[in-house]
Amino acid sequence: MTGIEVLVAGAACLLGGLVVVRRWCGWRLEKRLTAKAQRRKEDSFVQAERAVQLYKESHPMTDSSYILNLSLFELTQQLQEGALSPEEVFYTYMEKTLEVQSKVNCCTEIILNSFEQVKTIGSDKKGILYGVPVSLKENLCLKDCDSCCGLVRFLDQPSDDDCVLVKALKKQGAIPFVRTNFPQALLNYECSNTIYGQTLNPFNLKKTSGGSSGGEAALIGGGGSLIGVGTDIGGSIRIPASFCGISGLKPTSGRLSSLGLKSTYRGQKTVRTTAGPMAKDVDSLALFMKAVLSEDMFSLDPSVPPLPFNEEVYRSKKPLRIGYYEEIESMPISPPMIRAVKEVRALLERAGHTLVPYKPVRIPDLIEGMAKGVLADGGASFLKQLNGTTIDPVLKAQVFLYRIPIWLKKLLVIILKRLLPVEAQSLQYLTGVGSVAGLWKLHASIEDCVKDTIAEWRRLRIDVVLCPMIAPAFNYNYCGKLNCMLSYTSPYNVLNFSAGVVPATTVTAQDEENLRPLASGNRFQRILYQAAVGGEGLPVGVQCVALPWQEELCLRFMKEVEELVNKHKISVQKK
C-alpha cells in the first residue's frame, strides 16, 4: 500500500469515527433533552394534583358535576353573575383534566402560572371569557415555556413572550391552564411524538385522536376542557374534532393573529397555518371568536384586519342555499362519511333550506398546491428539522417518501404512471417546485383555483357547502399511509376558505358491514378498511364551508346542522 493509500484509508477511518461520535453525541443530547421535557411534564402534573387536593380539602362543597355539565355560554353567565367563582371553575376543570390525561395522554404540561392567575384575576369580571379555563395546543408560544413541535432542536428554548392570541385571551379574562399534545413535526393527522408519547381517543383507546391538534380534541372530547385552541394547515383542527366528536373551526388565515405560533420551519407562505377554536358545541366557537376579535388583538397585531364578530350574521335564520357533495371522485371514502352527508342533507331540506349538487373545482390542482406548497423543496427543509431526532412510528411512512431523492421520484413517476397511477401522482406531488419560476407557476395555479371555485359558487348561487369529513377515528399508524384522505380537508386550506366540522352521527353495525367490500378493493381502499375497521359507536362529523372572511356565516351554518342533528336524535330516542 502506498503512502497516499494509507493516508486516504486513515482519513476515511477518521471521518467514519467522527460520524459515529457525532451520532452518539446527538443521541445523548436527544435523550438528555427529552428526559428534561418529560420531567417538566411530570412535575407540572404532580404540582397540579397537590394544588387540586388542597383546594378540595378547603372547599368540600364545590359541586364539580354541576360545573362540568354547564355549556360555555352558561358558565360565562354564572361567572359574570357571581354564582360561580373562577377558583371553583378552575379547580374543577383542572381535576377533570388530570383524570382525562391519565386515560388518554393528551397534555404536554400544566401551565403552572395559571394557579397565580386565578388568584389575581380579580372581581371586576372584565372580559367575555372572565374566569374561563382555556386549553392550548403546544405550538402556541407561552412565555418561559418550550414550544417544541415534537422536535429535539426546539427543546430547552423557552419563548420570550406569549403569542398574540394568548395575550388577547388573557385580556378577555380567560385562564390558559394546560397545553396539549401533537404529532411529531405537526405534518401528520395522527397524534404521537417521541417526547410526550401517543394520545389516545377518548371514545376508544384503540383508536387515534387525530392530528395535528389531537391533544386538544381528546381533552375536550373527554370533558377536560370547555374551549381550546388548535392550529390547522391541512385539516389539523377538523380531523381530530371529527375523530373525537367535537366541533372545530378553521378560520380564514389572517382572521386571527398568527404571531407567536411555532411552525416546523418558517417562511412557507403558499398554504398558511391558522389558529382556531375547538369546543363541544358551536355556540362556544362563536363566543371564542367574539371574544378574541377585539381591539386587544387588533392593536397587538396590526396585520389582522379589524373585523369584529358579526353577531347579526351568526344569529340569522334566513334559509340558506347549500351546495353539497358526498365524495370526491377516485378518492377512498368510508361508508359513514357518505351516510352522514346524506342524513344531514335530508334534515336541512326538511328545515326549508335549498340543497344544490356541487362538484368541487380543480381538486387535483388543489392537492398539488397543498403538497408542493408545504413541501416546495421536496421535503428537504422538513427532513432537516428532524436531524438529531428519533423518528416516531406514525411519521415513518411519510419520511420514507420524503427521503427518496427527487430525481428518483421523477423516474418512479414515469415507471409507475400506467401501473399504479394514484401512487405515481402522489410521488409527483412530492417532487417539489424545482425553481422560483416553478413556485410562481404554483401560486398562479392556486390563484386560478380560487377564482374558478368562487365563480362556480356564484354560478350555482350557493351560500355555503356541506361535504364529508374524514371519519371515523383510525387505528394507530394508518394516518401517514392515507395522506390521500386529506383531499377532503386540505383544499379549503389552499383556497383559504373558512371551514368547520360538526358531529353528525356515529358508526353503526351496518356501516361496519358496508366497510367490508373495501378490504378487497384497490390498495388505498384496503388500507382505509384496515384503518377504519372496529369503529362501531365512534363519532362521525360533517364539514361546513364558507367563503373567505365569512366565519360568522360558516358558524351559523354549523349551528343549523348541530341543532337539526340534536333534534333528530331526541325524536329518535322518543320513538
N, C-alpha and C positions, 0 to 999 in steps of 0.2 A: 504494500500500500504506500503510495507516495505521500509526501508531506502535506500536499494540498488536500488529498483524500482524507487523511487523518484529521486535518483542520476542519473540513466540511462535516465529517462524521461527528466530531466533537461539538461543533456548533449546533448540529441537529439535535444531539443529545441534550445540550444545554437548553435549547429552545423548548424541547419536549418537557424537560424538567420544569422550566419556568411556567409552561402551560399547566402542568399538574399542580404546581404550587399555587398558581393564581386561582385555579378552580377550587382547591382545598381552602384557600383563604376566603374565597367568595362563599363557599358552603358554610364555613364557620361564621362569617358575618351574617348570612341569612338566618342561621339558627339562632344567633345571639339576638338579632333584631326582632325576629318572630317571637322568641321567648319573652322578650321585654314587652311586646304588644299584648301577648296573651296574659302576662302578669297584670298589666294595667287593666285589662278587661276584667279579670277575676277579682282584682282588688276593688274595682268600682262596684261590682255586684255584692261583694262582702259588706262594703260600707253601706250600700243601699239597703241590704237586708237588716243590718243593725238599726239603721235610722227608722225603717218601717216598723220594726218590732218595738222600739222605744215609743214611737208615736201611738201605736195601737194600745200599748200599756197605759199611756196617759190620756187616751181618748177612746175608751171602750164602747162608747155609744154611737160611733160613726157607722152609718148604715151603708156599707160598701155595695151591697147588691142593688140598693135603690139608685146609687150614683152611677153604677155601671150600666144600668138599664135606661138612663136618660140619653136622648139624642143630643148632638152638639148644640142645636138650637135651644133645646130645653135646658141644657146645662148652663149655657151662657146667660139665659134669663135668670136662673136661680142664683148664679154668681153675682149678677148685677143687682138683684133684689136683696142680696144678703142672706137668702135662705140657706145657701151653702157657702162655706169659706174656701178660699184657694187651697188651704192646707188639707182640708178634708178630701177635696178632689185629687190633689197631687198625690197624697199618700195612698189613696185608693187605687189610682192607676199605676203607681209605682209598684205596689204589691201585685197587681194583676200582671204587669209586665214581667216581673220576676217569675211568676208562675208560667206564663206563656214561654218565656225564654228557656226554662228548664225542660220544656217539651219539644220545642222546635228549633232552638238555637238561632234566633232571628236578630239578636242585638250584638253590637261590637263593643259597646260600653255604656254605662250610665253617665250622664253629664253631671258631675258632682257639684258644680256650682249652681245647679238648679235648686239644691237644698237651701242655698243662701238666697237665691232669687225669690223663692216662695215666701221666705221670711220678710223680705224687704219690699215686696210688691205693693204694699200699702193698701189703704181702704178707699182710695179715690175712685176706684173702679174705672180707670181710664182704659179705653180701647175696646174694640169689638170682641176680642178674644181674651178679655181680662180673666186671669186665673186658669186658663185652659192649658193642660199639658199637651205638648206637641212633639211628635217623634220626627227624626230627621235621618234621611239616608246619609251614610258616612261621607260621601263626597261633597257635602255642603260644608264648607270650611267653618271651623269654630276656633276661636282664639285659644291658644295653648294646647290644641289637640291635633293629632295627625289626621290627615285625610289621604290614606294610602292607596285607595282603589285596588287593593289586593296585590300591590307591587312593593317588593322589598326596598327598592330605591327611594320610595316615598315615606318609609318608616323613620321614626325619630326626627321628623321635620315638622314640628308643630307650627300651625298657622299663626300669623301675627295679629289677625283680626277676624271677627265674624264676617261671613259673607253678607251681602246687602239684604238678601231675603230673610235671613235670621234676624238682622237688625230691625227690619220692618215688622216682623212678627213680634219681637220683644216690645217695640213701641206700641203695638196693639194689645199689649198685656199678656201675650202668650208666654208659656214657660217651656222652652225646649228641654226635655228631660232624658232622652235616650237616643242613641244613634244605632242605625240598623245595617244589616249585612247586605252583601252584593256579590256578584261573580268576579273572579279574578280579571282585572283589566277592564271590566264593565261591558265588554262587547260579546255578551252571551246572554241568552234568556233562561239560563238555569242559575241557581244561587249557591255558589260554593267557591271557596278560595283556600289557599294553604295556610293563611294566617288565622282566620276565625272559623274555618270549617264550613260545613254544609247546613243550609237552612231547610227544614222540612215543611211540608204542607200541613196546616192545622186541621184540615179535614181528613187527611190520610197520610200517615207518616211514611208510607212507602212511595210517596209522590213528591215532586219538586214544588216549591212555592213559586217558581218562575223568576224571571230577572229582566233587567238588572236590579230593579227596585224590589227584589224578592223578600228582603228582611222587613221592609215596610208593610208589604202585603200580608205576610204571615203574622206580624204583630197585630195589625188592625183586624185581620180576619179571625185571629184568636181572641180578640177582645182586649188586648193590652194597650191600645191607643184608640182615641176617637178620630183624630185627624193627624195626618203625617205628610211629609214632603218627599217625593221621589224625583227622578230625572228620567228623560225619555229621548232616545236618539233613533230608535227603530221599532219601538213598542215596549220600552222598558218600564213604563208605568202601566200600560194597558194589559200586557200579557200577565204579569203577576196578579193584577187586580182580578182578571178573569179566572186565573187558577185558584185564587183564594176567596172568591165570592164577594168581592167588594167593588166599589166604584172608583174610577180614577180619571183624571182629566189631563190630556196633553195640550197645553195652550199653544197658540201661535208663538214660535220662537221670537223673543223680543217683547212679548206682553209682560213677562215677569223678568226681573233682573237676573242676569247670569254672572254678575261679578262675584267672584269667590266660589264658583262651582269648579271643583277639581276634575280634570279630564285625564284620560290616559296619555294623550300628547296634545299639546296646544297648537293652534294655527289652522286646524281643519275647519273650513268655513262653508263647504258645499252643503253639508247636512248638519245643522246646528242642534246641539243638545238644548233641551229646555226643562226647567223645573216645573213641577205641577203637583196639585194636591191629590191625596188618596184618602178615602173615608168609607164608612159603612153605607152612607146614603148621599144622594145628590145635593140635598139642601146644605150638607156640611161642606161640600166642594164649593158651592156658591158663596157660603158665608166666608170661607177662606179667601176666595178671590175678592170679595167685597172688602175684606179687612186689609189685604196687602196692596190692592190697587188704590193707594192713598198718597197723599202729599209726602208722607215719610219716605216711601220708596222712590217716588219721582224726584225728590231732592237728593237722596242718597246716590241715585244713578240717573243722571240727566239723559242718558241714551234711551231710557224707557219712555215710550210715548205716554203723555199724561192723560190716559183714558180711564176714568173711574168706572167702577162696575155699574152697568146699566140695569137697574132693578126692574124697570118697566118691561124690557125685552124678556128678562127671565120669568117674570110673573104673567106674561101674556098668555091668553087662552085662544088666540086666533088659530084656526085649523091650518095645518102645515101641508105643503106639497112635498112628499118624501120620495126620493129615489131609493131603490133597493136592488141588491143582488145577493144571491145565495152562495155563490162560489166563484172562483177565478179559474178560467179555462186552463187545463193542463197542470193545475196545482193540486196536491193532495189535500183532502179535507175530511174531517171526521163527521159521522152522521149527526151527532148532537149539534154541531156547528150549523148545519143546514136547517135542522129542525127548529133551532132557537130563532133564526131569522124568519122562518115561515110562521111560527106561532106569534111572534111579536108583530109581524106584518098584519096578520089577521086581527089582532087586538087593536092596532092603530086604525085599520079600516073601519072596524065597528064603532070606533070612537069618533068617526067623522073626518079623519084625515084622508088625503088623496095619496095613494101609493102608485109610483110610476117605475116600471122596469128600467134599470140603468146598467149600462155596461161600462166598467172602469176604462178610462182612456190611457193608452200607451203604457200598460203595465210593464212590458219588457224593458222599455226605456227607463222607467222609474226604478225598477230593480237594479238595472245597470248603474243608474245615478246614485243609488244607495251604496252599492258595493265599491264602485270606483271613486265615489266622493269621499267615503270614510277611509278607503284603502287606496288612495291615489297612487302610491308608490308600490303597489302590490303587496302591502303589509310589512314593508321593511321597517318603518318607524314603529309600528306596533310591536314587532318582534324585538326591536332594540330595547323597548321598555321592559321586556321580560328577561333581559340579561341578568344573571345572578339570582333568578327566581325559579324555584321548582314549579313545573307546570302542573296545575290542578287537572285531575282526570276529566272534568267537564269541558276543558278547553283543548284537550289534546287533538281531537278531530279537526278543529279549526286550524290550530297551529301547524299540524302536518301539511295542510294545503298551502298555508302561507309560506312555509319553508321551501316549497318546490320553486326552483329558480324560474324567473319569468320566461326565459327562452324555452324551458322545458314545458311550462304551462301552455305556451303558444303551440308547441309541437303536439302536445297531447290533445289540444282542442281540434287540430286538423285530423288527427288519427281517430278521435272518438266521435267526431261530428255525425257520422252516419250510424255508428253502432250504438252510442249512448248520447243522444242529442241533449238531454237535460243536464247530464254530468258535464258535457262539453261546454254548454252555455254557462254553467256555474264556474268552471275554471276560467272561461273567457272573462267573466266579470272580475276575476282576481288578478288579471294581468296588469292592472294599473292604467294610468292615462298616457304614460310614455314620455310626455313633454309638456311644456307650458301650452303649446298650441292644442295638445290633447285635452288639457284641463279646460281651456276656453271652449273647446268644442263640447265638452261635457256640460258646462254651465249653460251654453246656448241650447243644448238639448233639453235641459231641465226647464229653462225659461219657456220653451215651446210646449213642454208638458203642462206647465201651469196655465199657459194661455189656452191650450186646447181643452183642458179639463174644465176651466171656468166657462168656456164657450159652450161646452156640452151641457153643463148645468143650466146655463141661460136658455139654451135651445129647448130643454125639457121643462124649463121654468120651475126647477126644484129648489127648495129652501135648504134641505139637509139630505144626508144619505144614511140609510140603515144597511149594515153589512156584517159579515161574520167576524167573530173574534176567535183567535186560537184557543182551543179547549178540547177536552178537559185537561187538567194538570197531567204532565207527562211523568213516566217513570224516570228514574235517575239516569244521567249520562246519555240522553237522547236529543236534547235541545241542540247541541252542537252538530248533530248529524242531520238535523232538519231545518237548516237555515232557509230552505226554500219556503217554509211556512211564514217567514217574515214578509212574504208577498201580501199578506193580509193586513199588515200594520205599517211597514216602512214606507209605502208610497205616500202616506199622509205626512211623514216627516220630510220627505224630499219635496213635496208640494208646499209644505209649511202650512197645512190646514189645521184647524182645531179639531181634536178628536177625543172621544172618551169612551169608556166601557161601563156597562150596567149589567148586573146579574139578571139573567132571564129565565133560567130553568136549571135542572140538574140531570145528570146522566141516568137513563133508565136501563132496565134489563133488556128492553127491546133495542136500545142504542148499542148495547154490547153485542147483541146478535147481529145487528146491521153492520157492525165493525168487522166481523169475521171475514167477509169477502176480500178485504184489503190484504189479508195475510197471504193471498195468492196473486196479488196484483203486481205492478211494477216495483222497482227497487224502493222508491220513496213511499209508496203505499204500504209495502211490507214493514218498513221502518216505522211509519206512522202507527200501524197496528201494534207493533211491539211497544211503542211509546205510550199509547193511549189505553191499551187493554187493562182491565181491572179498575176502571174509573167509575163504576156504578155509584150514584149518590153524590158525585163531585159537582161543583157549580159550573155553569156554562154561561158566559156573558155574550152580549151583542155589542157591536161597535156603532157609535153615533158620530157623524162627521158634519162639520160646518165649514164655511169658507174662512180664510184668514181673518183674524181680529174679531171673529164673531163667537167668542167663548160663551157669552150670555145666551145666544141662540142655541149653541151646542148643549149647554147645560139645561136649557128649557126643554129641548128635545129629549135629553136623557131623563129629566124629571117626568116627562109624559110617559116614557117607556116604563120607568120604575113604578109609577102609580098604577098603570094598567096591569102590569105583571103582578103586583101585590093584590090588587082587587081580584084578579083571576084566581090566584092561589086561595084567597079567602072563600070565593064562590065554590071552588072545587072541594075544599075542606067541609063546607056545609052540606054538600050533597051526600 
